Amino acid sequence: MKPYLVTERIRIAKEKYDVAPKLVPIYSHRYMPEGSEQVLSVYQTDIIFYGTTLLEYFQIELDWKPYERMDFDKIKAIPFWTEIMDANN
């Protein structure tokens, strides 16, 4: 259940963000969460997986592999970041 008070929402979000895997920038709005091989595309709260590995990310980014052929079965949940993705769907 979402807290009613905005200050409480902010406190909870900050608490979760402080322990979330930090994002390592790759290029533009593409990032690798620390401790993960996966690549995320992060634009504000619009977050999607953009590769299960750095190699796959480059294949997709350079149009060597269509995004639709990403190995979606290999995607693993990433604390905090996956929660935001789920909340936006």
Phi and psi restraints in degrees (range 20) as a CNS / XPLOR table:
assign (resid 1 and name C) (resid 2 and name N)
       (resid 2 and name CA) (resid 2 and name C) 1.0 -75.8 20.0 2
assign (resid 2 and name N) (resid 2 and name CA)
       (resid 2 and name C) (resid 3 and name N) 1.0 131.0 20.0 2
assign (resid 2 and name C) (resid 3 and name N)
       (resid 3 and name CA) (resid 3 and name C) 1.0 -60.7 20.0 2
assign (resid 3 and name N) (resid 3 and name CA)
       (resid 3 and name C) (resid 4 and name N) 1.0 145.4 20.0 2
assign (resid 3 and name C) (resid 4 and name N)
       (resid 4 and name CA) (resid 4 and name C) 1.0 -73.2 20.0 2
assign (resid 4 and name N) (resid 4 and name CA)
       (resid 4 and name C) (resid 5 and name N) 1.0 -44.9 20.0 2
assign (resid 4 and name C) (resid 5 and name N)
       (resid 5 and name CA) (resid 5 and name C) 1.0 -78.1 20.0 2
assign (resid 5 and name N) (resid 5 and name CA)
       (resid 5 and name C) (resid 6 and name N) 1.0 134.0 20.0 2
assign (resid 5 and name C) (resid 6 and name N)
       (resid 6 and name CA) (resid 6 and name C) 1.0 -61.3 20.0 2
assign (resid 6 and name N) (resid 6 and name CA)
       (resid 6 and name C) (resid 7 and name N) 1.0 -39.0 20.0 2
assign (resid 6 and name C) (resid 7 and name N)
       (resid 7 and name CA) (resid 7 and name C) 1.0 -61.8 20.0 2
assign (resid 7 and name N) (resid 7 and name CA)
       (resid 7 and name C) (resid 8 and name N) 1.0 -35.9 20.0 2
assign (resid 7 and name C) (resid 8 and name N)
       (resid 8 and name CA) (resid 8 and name C) 1.0 -70.1 20.0 2
assign (resid 8 and name N) (resid 8 and name CA)
       (resid 8 and name C) (resid 9 and name N) 1.0 -39.1 20.0 2
assign (resid 8 and name C) (resid 9 and name N)
       (resid 9 and name CA) (resid 9 and name C) 1.0 -61.1 20.0 2
assign (resid 9 and name N) (resid 9 and name CA)
       (resid 9 and name C) (resid 10 and name N) 1.0 -44.4 20.0 2
assign (resid 9 and name C) (resid 10 and name N)
       (resid 10 and name CA) (resid 10 and name C) 1.0 -63.8 20.0 2
assign (resid 10 and name N) (resid 10 and name CA)
       (resid 10 and name C) (resid 11 and name N) 1.0 -43.1 20.0 2
assign (resid 10 and name C) (resid 11 and name N)
       (resid 11 and name CA) (resid 11 and name C) 1.0 -60.6 20.0 2
assign (resid 11 and name N) (resid 11 and name CA)
       (resid 11 and name C) (resid 12 and name N) 1.0 -45.1 20.0 2
assign (resid 11 and name C) (resid 12 and name N)
       (resid 12 and name CA) (resid 12 and name C) 1.0 -65.4 20.0 2
assign (resid 12 and name N) (resid 12 and name CA)
       (resid 12 and name C) (resid 13 and name N) 1.0 -44.5 20.0 2
assign (resid 12 and name C) (resid 13 and name N)
       (resid 13 and name CA) (resid 13 and name C) 1.0 -60.9 20.0 2
assign (resid 13 and name N) (resid 13 and name CA)
       (resid 13 and name C) (resid 14 and name N) 1.0 -44.3 20.0 2
assign (resid 13 and name C) (resid 14 and name N)
       (resid 14 and name CA) (resid 14 and name C) 1.0 -64.2 20.0 2
assign (resid 14 and name N) (resid 14 and name CA)
       (resid 14 and name C) (resid 15 and name N) 1.0 -40.9 20.0 2
assign (resid 14 and name C) (resid 15 and name N)
       (resid 15 and name CA) (resid 15 and name C) 1.0 -60.5 20.0 2
assign (resid 15 and name N) (resid 15 and name CA)
       (resid 15 and name C) (resid 16 and name N) 1.0 -44.1 20.0 2
assign (resid 15 and name C) (resid 16 and name N)
       (resid 16 and name CA) (resid 16 and name C) 1.0 -70.0 20.0 2
assign (resid 16 and name N) (resid 16 and name CA)
       (resid 16 and name C) (resid 17 and name N) 1.0 -41.5 20.0 2
assign (resid 16 and name C) (resid 17 and name N)
       (resid 17 and name CA) (resid 17 and name C) 1.0 -63.3 20.0 2
assign (resid 17 and name N) (resid 17 and name CA)
       (resid 17 and name C) (resid 18 and name N) 1.0 -37.3 20.0 2
assign (resid 17 and name C) (resid 18 and name N)
       (resid 18 and name CA) (resid 18 and name C) 1.0 -62.2 20.0 2
assign (resid 18 and name N) (resid 18 and name CA)
       (resid 18 and name C) (resid 19 and name N) 1.0 -26.6 20.0 2
assign (resid 18 and name C) (resid 19 and name N)
       (resid 19 and name CA) (resid 19 and name C) 1.0 -106.0 20.0 2
assign (resid 19 and name N) (resid 19 and name CA)
       (resid 19 and name C) (resid 20 and name N) 1.0 -0.2 20.0 2
assign (resid 19 and name C) (resid 20 and name N)
       (resid 20 and name CA) (resid 20 and name C) 1.0 -70.2 20.0 2
assign (resid 20 and name N) (resid 20 and name CA)
       (resid 20 and name C) (resid 21 and name N) 1.0 149.7 20.0 2
assign (resid 20 and name C) (resid 21 and name N)
       (resid 21 and name CA) (resid 21 and name C) 1.0 -58.9 20.0 2
assign (resid 21 and name N) (resid 21 and name CA)
       (resid 21 and name C) (resid 22 and name N) 1.0 129.8 20.0 2
assign (resid 21 and name C) (resid 22 and name N)
       (resid 22 and name CA) (resid 22 and name C) 1.0 -69.0 20.0 2
assign (resid 22 and name N) (resid 22 and name CA)
       (resid 22 and name C) (resid 23 and name N) 1.0 151.3 20.0 2
assign (resid 22 and name C) (resid 23 and name N)
       (resid 23 and name CA) (resid 23 and name C) 1.0 -95.3 20.0 2
assign (resid 23 and name N) (resid 23 and name CA)
       (resid 23 and name C) (resid 24 and name N) 1.0 126.6 20.0 2
assign (resid 23 and name C) (resid 24 and name N)
       (resid 24 and name CA) (resid 24 and name C) 1.0 -96.4 20.0 2
assign (resid 24 and name N) (resid 24 and name CA)
       (resid 24 and name C) (resid 25 and name N) 1.0 119.3 20.0 2
assign (resid 24 and name C) (resid 25 and name N)
       (resid 25 and name CA) (resid 25 and name C) 1.0 -68.6 20.0 2
assign (resid 25 and name N) (resid 25 and name CA)
       (resid 25 and name C) (resid 26 and name N) 1.0 139.3 20.0 2
assign (resid 25 and name C) (resid 26 and name N)
       (resid 26 and name CA) (resid 26 and name C) 1.0 -109.6 20.0 2
assign (resid 26 and name N) (resid 26 and name CA)
       (resid 26 and name C) (resid 27 and name N) 1.0 -56.9 20.0 2
assign (resid 26 and name C) (resid 27 and name N)
       (resid 27 and name CA) (resid 27 and name C) 1.0 -164.3 20.0 2
assign (resid 27 and name N) (resid 27 and name CA)
       (resid 27 and name C) (resid 28 and name N) 1.0 132.3 20.0 2
assign (resid 27 and name C) (resid 28 and name N)
       (resid 28 and name CA) (resid 28 and name C) 1.0 51.4 20.0 2
assign (resid 28 and name N) (resid 28 and name CA)
       (resid 28 and name C) (resid 29 and name N) 1.0 -118.4 20.0 2
assign (resid 28 and name C) (resid 29 and name N)
       (resid 29 and name CA) (resid 29 and name C) 1.0 -106.4 20.0 2
assign (resid 29 and name N) (resid 29 and name CA)
       (resid 29 and name C) (resid 30 and name N) 1.0 33.3 20.0 2
assign (resid 29 and name C) (resid 30 and name N)
       (resid 30 and name CA) (resid 30 and name C) 1.0 -106.8 20.0 2
assign (resid 30 and name N) (resid 30 and name CA)
       (resid 30 and name C) (resid 31 and name N) 1.0 134.2 20.0 2
assign (resid 30 and name C) (resid 31 and name N)
       (resid 31 and name CA) (resid 31 and name C) 1.0 -141.5 20.0 2
assign (resid 31 and name N) (resid 31 and name CA)
       (resid 31 and name C) (resid 32 and name N) 1.0 154.1 20.0 2
assign (resid 31 and name C) (resid 32 and name N)
       (resid 32 and name CA) (resid 32 and name C) 1.0 -110.7 20.0 2
assign (resid 32 and name N) (resid 32 and name CA)
       (resid 32 and name C) (resid 33 and name N) 1.0 122.9 20.0 2
assign (resid 32 and name C) (resid 33 and name N)
       (resid 33 and name CA) (resid 33 and name C) 1.0 -66.9 20.0 2
assign (resid 33 and name N) (resid 33 and name CA)
       (resid 33 and name C) (resid 34 and name N) 1.0 138.2 20.0 2
assign (resid 33 and name C) (resid 34 and name N)
       (resid 34 and name CA) (resid 34 and name C) 1.0 -56.5 20.0 2
assign (resid 34 and name N) (resid 34 and name CA)
       (resid 34 and name C) (resid 35 and name N) 1.0 135.7 20.0 2
assign (resid 34 and name C) (resid 35 and name N)
       (resid 35 and name CA) (resid 35 and name C) 1.0 82.5 20.0 2
assign (resid 35 and name N) (resid 35 and name CA)
       (resid 35 and name C) (resid 36 and name N) 1.0 6.5 20.0 2
assign (resid 35 and name C) (resid 36 and name N)
       (resid 36 and name CA) (resid 36 and name C) 1.0 -127.8 20.0 2
assign (resid 36 and name N) (resid 36 and name CA)
       (resid 36 and name C) (resid 37 and name N) 1.0 150.7 20.0 2
assign (resid 36 and name C) (resid 37 and name N)
       (resid 37 and name CA) (resid 37 and name C) 1.0 -90.5 20.0 2
assign (resid 37 and name N) (resid 37 and name CA)
       (resid 37 and name C) (resid 38 and name N) 1.0 -9.2 20.0 2
assign (resid 37 and name C) (resid 38 and name N)
       (resid 38 and name CA) (resid 38 and name C) 1.0 -78.8 20.0 2
assign (resid 38 and name N) (resid 38 and name CA)
       (resid 38 and name C) (resid 39 and name N) 1.0 158.3 20.0 2
assign (resid 38 and name C) (resid 39 and name N)
       (resid 39 and name CA) (resid 39 and name C) 1.0 -118.4 20.0 2
assign (resid 39 and name N) (resid 39 and name CA)
       (resid 39 and name C) (resid 40 and name N) 1.0 135.1 20.0 2
assign (resid 39 and name C) (resid 40 and name N)
       (resid 40 and name CA) (resid 40 and name C) 1.0 -113.3 20.0 2
assign (resid 40 and name N) (resid 40 and name CA)
       (resid 40 and name C) (resid 41 and name N) 1.0 147.9 20.0 2
assign (resid 40 and name C) (resid 41 and name N)
       (resid 41 and name CA) (resid 41 and name C) 1.0 -102.0 20.0 2
assign (resid 41 and name N) (resid 41 and name CA)
       (resid 41 and name C) (resid 42 and name N) 1.0 119.3 20.0 2
assign (resid 41 and name C) (resid 42 and name N)
       (resid 42 and name CA) (resid 42 and name C) 1.0 -124.4 20.0 2
assign (resid 42 and name N) (resid 42 and name CA)
       (resid 42 and name C) (resid 43 and name N) 1.0 115.3 20.0 2
assign (resid 42 and name C) (resid 43 and name N)
       (resid 43 and name CA) (resid 43 and name C) 1.0 -132.5 20.0 2
assign (resid 43 and name N) (resid 43 and name CA)
       (resid 43 and name C) (resid 44 and name N) 1.0 100.1 20.0 2
assign (resid 43 and name C) (resid 44 and name N)
       (resid 44 and name CA) (resid 44 and name C) 1.0 56.6 20.0 2
assign (resid 44 and name N) (resid 44 and name CA)
       (resid 44 and name C) (resid 45 and name N) 1.0 -121.6 20.0 2
assign (resid 44 and name C) (resid 45 and name N)
       (resid 45 and name CA) (resid 45 and name C) 1.0 -99.3 20.0 2
assign (resid 45 and name N) (resid 45 and name CA)
       (resid 45 and name C) (resid 46 and name N) 1.0 9.0 20.0 2
assign (resid 45 and name C) (resid 46 and name N)
       (resid 46 and name CA) (resid 46 and name C) 1.0 -87.4 20.0 2
assign (resid 46 and name N) (resid 46 and name CA)
       (resid 46 and name C) (resid 47 and name N) 1.0 101.4 20.0 2
assign (resid 46 and name C) (resid 47 and name N)
       (resid 47 and name CA) (resid 47 and name C) 1.0 -126.6 20.0 2
assign (resid 47 and name N) (resid 47 and name CA)
       (resid 47 and name C) (resid 48 and name N) 1.0 128.4 20.0 2
assign (resid 47 and name C) (resid 48 and name N)
       (resid 48 and name CA) (resid 48 and name C) 1.0 -137.9 20.0 2
assign (resid 48 and name N) (resid 48 and name CA)
       (resid 48 and name C) (resid 49 and name N) 1.0 157.8 20.0 2
assign (resid 48 and name C) (resid 49 and name N)
       (resid 49 and name CA) (resid 49 and name C) 1.0 -73.3 20.0 2
assign (resid 49 and name N) (resid 49 and name CA)
       (resid 49 and name C) (resid 50 and name N) 1.0 140.4 20.0 2
assign (resid 49 and name C) (resid 50 and name N)
       (resid 50 and name CA) (resid 50 and name C) 1.0 -128.0 20.0 2
assign (resid 50 and name N) (resid 50 and name CA)
       (resid 50 and name C) (resid 51 and name N) 1.0 12.3 20.0 2
assign (resid 50 and name C) (resid 51 and name N)
       (resid 51 and name CA) (resid 51 and name C) 1.0 164.7 20.0 2
assign (resid 51 and name N) (resid 51 and name CA)
       (resid 51 and name C) (resid 52 and name N) 1.0 142.3 20.0 2
assign (resid 51 and name C) (resid 52 and name N)
       (resid 52 and name CA) (resid 52 and name C) 1.0 -83.3 20.0 2
assign (resid 52 and name N) (resid 52 and name CA)
       (resid 52 and name C) (resid 53 and name N) 1.0 -15.8 20.0 2
assign (resid 52 and name C) (resid 53 and name N)
       (resid 53 and name CA) (resid 53 and name C) 1.0 -144.3 20.0 2
assign (resid 53 and name N) (resid 53 and name CA)
       (resid 53 and name C) (resid 54 and name N) 1.0 167.1 20.0 2
assign (resid 53 and name C) (resid 54 and name N)
       (resid 54 and name CA) (resid 54 and name C) 1.0 -63.0 20.0 2
assign (resid 54 and name N) (resid 54 and name CA)
       (resid 54 and name C) (resid 55 and name N) 1.0 -39.1 20.0 2
assign (resid 54 and name C) (resid 55 and name N)
       (resid 55 and name CA) (resid 55 and name C) 1.0 -60.5 20.0 2
assign (resid 55 and name N) (resid 55 and name CA)
       (resid 55 and name C) (resid 56 and name N) 1.0 -46.9 20.0 2
assign (resid 55 and name C) (resid 56 and name N)
       (resid 56 and name CA) (resid 56 and name C) 1.0 -63.5 20.0 2
assign (resid 56 and name N) (resid 56 and name CA)
       (resid 56 and name C) (resid 57 and name N) 1.0 -38.8 20.0 2
assign (resid 56 and name C) (resid 57 and name N)
       (resid 57 and name CA) (resid 57 and name C) 1.0 -56.4 20.0 2
assign (resid 57 and name N) (resid 57 and name CA)
       (resid 57 and name C) (resid 58 and name N) 1.0 -48.8 20.0 2
assign (resid 57 and name C) (resid 58 and name N)
       (resid 58 and name CA) (resid 58 and name C) 1.0 -63.5 20.0 2
assign (resid 58 and name N) (resid 58 and name CA)
       (resid 58 and name C) (resid 59 and name N) 1.0 -37.9 20.0 2
assign (resid 58 and name C) (resid 59 and name N)
       (resid 59 and name CA) (resid 59 and name C) 1.0 -60.5 20.0 2
assign (resid 59 and name N) (resid 59 and name CA)
       (resid 59 and name C) (resid 60 and name N) 1.0 -42.1 20.0 2
assign (resid 59 and name C) (resid 60 and name N)
       (resid 60 and name CA) (resid 60 and name C) 1.0 -72.2 20.0 2
assign (resid 60 and name N) (resid 60 and name CA)
       (resid 60 and name C) (resid 61 and name N) 1.0 -45.6 20.0 2
assign (resid 60 and name C) (resid 61 and name N)
       (resid 61 and name CA) (resid 61 and name C) 1.0 -62.5 20.0 2
assign (resid 61 and name N) (resid 61 and name CA)
       (resid 61 and name C) (resid 62 and name N) 1.0 -35.8 20.0 2
assign (resid 61 and name C) (resid 62 and name N)
       (resid 62 and name CA) (resid 62 and name C) 1.0 -91.6 20.0 2
assign (resid 62 and name N) (resid 62 and name CA)
       (resid 62 and name C) (resid 63 and name N) 1.0 11.4 20.0 2
assign (resid 62 and name C) (resid 63 and name N)
       (resid 63 and name CA) (resid 63 and name C) 1.0 60.6 20.0 2
assign (resid 63 and name N) (resid 63 and name CA)
       (resid 63 and name C) (resid 64 and name N) 1.0 30.5 20.0 2
assign (resid 63 and name C) (resid 64 and name N)
       (resid 64 and name CA) (resid 64 and name C) 1.0 -89.4 20.0 2
assign (resid 64 and name N) (resid 64 and name CA)
       (resid 64 and name C) (resid 65 and name N) 1.0 -15.9 20.0 2
assign (resid 64 and name C) (resid 65 and name N)
       (resid 65 and name CA) (resid 65 and name C) 1.0 -146.7 20.0 2
assign (resid 65 and name N) (resid 65 and name CA)
       (resid 65 and name C) (resid 66 and name N) 1.0 130.4 20.0 2
assign (resid 65 and name C) (resid 66 and name N)
       (resid 66 and name CA) (resid 66 and name C) 1.0 -67.7 20.0 2
assign (resid 66 and name N) (resid 66 and name CA)
       (resid 66 and name C) (resid 67 and name N) 1.0 143.9 20.0 2
assign (resid 66 and name C) (resid 67 and name N)
       (resid 67 and name CA) (resid 67 and name C) 1.0 -53.9 20.0 2
assign (resid 67 and name N) (resid 67 and name CA)
       (resid 67 and name C) (resid 68 and name N) 1.0 -38.4 20.0 2
assign (resid 67 and name C) (resid 68 and name N)
       (resid 68 and name CA) (resid 68 and name C) 1.0 -63.2 20.0 2
assign (resid 68 and name N) (resid 68 and name CA)
       (resid 68 and name C) (resid 69 and name N) 1.0 -18.6 20.0 2
assign (resid 68 and name C) (resid 69 and name N)
       (resid 69 and name CA) (resid 69 and name C) 1.0 -96.6 20.0 2
assign (resid 69 and name N) (resid 69 and name CA)
       (resid 69 and name C) (resid 70 and name N) 1.0 9.5 20.0 2
assign (resid 69 and name C) (resid 70 and name N)
       (resid 70 and name CA) (resid 70 and name C) 1.0 -58.0 20.0 2
assign (resid 70 and name N) (resid 70 and name CA)
       (resid 70 and name C) (resid 71 and name N) 1.0 148.1 20.0 2
assign (resid 70 and name C) (resid 71 and name N)
       (resid 71 and name CA) (resid 71 and name C) 1.0 -79.2 20.0 2
assign (resid 71 and name N) (resid 71 and name CA)
       (resid 71 and name C) (resid 72 and name N) 1.0 73.8 20.0 2
assign (resid 71 and name C) (resid 72 and name N)
       (resid 72 and name CA) (resid 72 and name C) 1.0 -58.8 20.0 2
assign (resid 72 and name N) (resid 72 and name CA)
       (resid 72 and name C) (resid 73 and name N) 1.0 -26.5 20.0 2
assign (resid 72 and name C) (resid 73 and name N)
       (resid 73 and name CA) (resid 73 and name C) 1.0 -67.3 20.0 2
assign (resid 73 and name N) (resid 73 and name CA)
       (resid 73 and name C) (resid 74 and name N) 1.0 -19.2 20.0 2
assign (resid 73 and name C) (resid 74 and name N)
       (resid 74 and name CA) (resid 74 and name C) 1.0 -91.3 20.0 2
assign (resid 74 and name N) (resid 74 and name CA)
       (resid 74 and name C) (resid 75 and name N) 1.0 -2.5 20.0 2
assign (resid 74 and name C) (resid 75 and name N)
       (resid 75 and name CA) (resid 75 and name C) 1.0 -67.9 20.0 2
assign (resid 75 and name N) (resid 75 and name CA)
       (resid 75 and name C) (resid 76 and name N) 1.0 132.8 20.0 2
assign (resid 75 and name C) (resid 76 and name N)
       (resid 76 and name CA) (resid 76 and name C) 1.0 -117.0 20.0 2
assign (resid 76 and name N) (resid 76 and name CA)
       (resid 76 and name C) (resid 77 and name N) 1.0 145.6 20.0 2
assign (resid 76 and name C) (resid 77 and name N)
       (resid 77 and name CA) (resid 77 and name C) 1.0 -62.5 20.0 2
assign (resid 77 and name N) (resid 77 and name CA)
       (resid 77 and name C) (resid 78 and name N) 1.0 142.2 20.0 2
assign (resid 77 and name C) (resid 78 and name N)
       (resid 78 and name CA) (resid 78 and name C) 1.0 -118.8 20.0 2
assign (resid 78 and name N) (resid 78 and name CA)
       (resid 78 and name C) (resid 79 and name N) 1.0 119.6 20.0 2
assign (resid 78 and name C) (resid 79 and name N)
       (resid 79 and name CA) (resid 79 and name C) 1.0 -48.6 20.0 2
assign (resid 79 and name N) (resid 79 and name CA)
       (resid 79 and name C) (resid 80 and name N) 1.0 142.7 20.0 2
assign (resid 79 and name C) (resid 80 and name N)
       (resid 80 and name CA) (resid 80 and name C) 1.0 72.1 20.0 2
assign (resid 80 and name N) (resid 80 and name CA)
       (resid 80 and name C) (resid 81 and name N) 1.0 -57.0 20.0 2
assign (resid 80 and name C) (resid 81 and name N)
       (resid 81 and name CA) (resid 81 and name C) 1.0 -66.4 20.0 2
assign (resid 81 and name N) (resid 81 and name CA)
       (resid 81 and name C) (resid 82 and name N) 1.0 -42.2 20.0 2
assign (resid 81 and name C) (resid 82 and name N)
       (resid 82 and name CA) (resid 82 and name C) 1.0 -67.0 20.0 2
assign (resid 82 and name N) (resid 82 and name CA)
       (resid 82 and name C) (resid 83 and name N) 1.0 -34.5 20.0 2
assign (resid 82 and name C) (resid 83 and name N)
       (resid 83 and name CA) (resid 83 and name C) 1.0 -61.2 20.0 2
assign (resid 83 and name N) (resid 83 and name CA)
       (resid 83 and name C) (resid 84 and name N) 1.0 -39.9 20.0 2
assign (resid 83 and name C) (resid 84 and name N)
       (resid 84 and name CA) (resid 84 and name C) 1.0 -66.1 20.0 2
assign (resid 84 and name N) (resid 84 and name CA)
       (resid 84 and name C) (resid 85 and name N) 1.0 -42.2 20.0 2
assign (resid 84 and name C) (resid 85 and name N)
       (resid 85 and name CA) (resid 85 and name C) 1.0 -59.2 20.0 2
assign (resid 85 and name N) (resid 85 and name CA)
       (resid 85 and name C) (resid 86 and name N) 1.0 -45.7 20.0 2
assign (resid 85 and name C) (resid 86 and name N)
       (resid 86 and name CA) (resid 86 and name C) 1.0 -64.8 20.0 2
assign (resid 86 and name N) (resid 86 and name CA)
       (resid 86 and name C) (resid 87 and name N) 1.0 -37.3 20.0 2
assign (resid 86 and name C) (resid 87 and name N)
       (resid 87 and name CA) (resid 87 and name C) 1.0 -67.0 20.0 2
assign (resid 87 and name N) (resid 87 and name CA)
       (resid 87 and name C) (resid 88 and name N) 1.0 -27.3 20.0 2
assign (resid 87 and name C) (resid 88 and name N)
       (resid 88 and name CA) (resid 88 and name C) 1.0 -86.3 20.0 2
assign (resid 88 and name N) (resid 88 and name CA)
       (resid 88 and name C) (resid 89 and name N) 1.0 -8.6 20.0 2
